[in-house]
Each structure stands twice: as structure tokens, then as C-alpha cells.
Amino acid sequence: MATPHENNPLTLRAKDLAQRLGVSERHVHRLAKHDNPAERLPEAIKIGRATVWRYADIVAWLDAKAVHESA
């Protein structure tokens, strides 16, 4: 059984983010460096040697993309 943290983590590594977005890890890293700011992932943070994205930032980014694409 999944814990609440697994369903709504505070941060996501590239592997987890790729899985949730349905893309490859390589594509996640491309999105992180995208030329178009509207397409670029939110800024990642470093925790030790790990690079992670805040879950809340990803949700806000997806929401903004949905609004922009529906306009």
C-alpha cells in the first residue's frame, strides 16, 4: 500500500518526474534547459549530490502549461 508521501512527495528526482510526465529521463533534462521559458521546467534544487524538483513547482508548471495551451 502506498503511503501519502509516495502519492504526493515534496520533491521528485529526474527518474520519478519522467515517469509521472510519461517521458524519458533524457527528455526531463532537455526540458530543464529548454530555450523557451514557457516550456522550461522550474528550477531544480540540489540536495547533496541529488538534483530534484519541488513537487509543488511541477504542479504549478503543468497548470500554467494547461492554461496557456487551452487559450
Buried (B, 14 or more C-beta within 10 A) or exposed (E): EEEEEEEEBEBBBBEBBBBBBEEEBEBBBBBBEEEEEEEBBBEBEEEEEEBBBBBEBBEEBEEEEEEEEEE
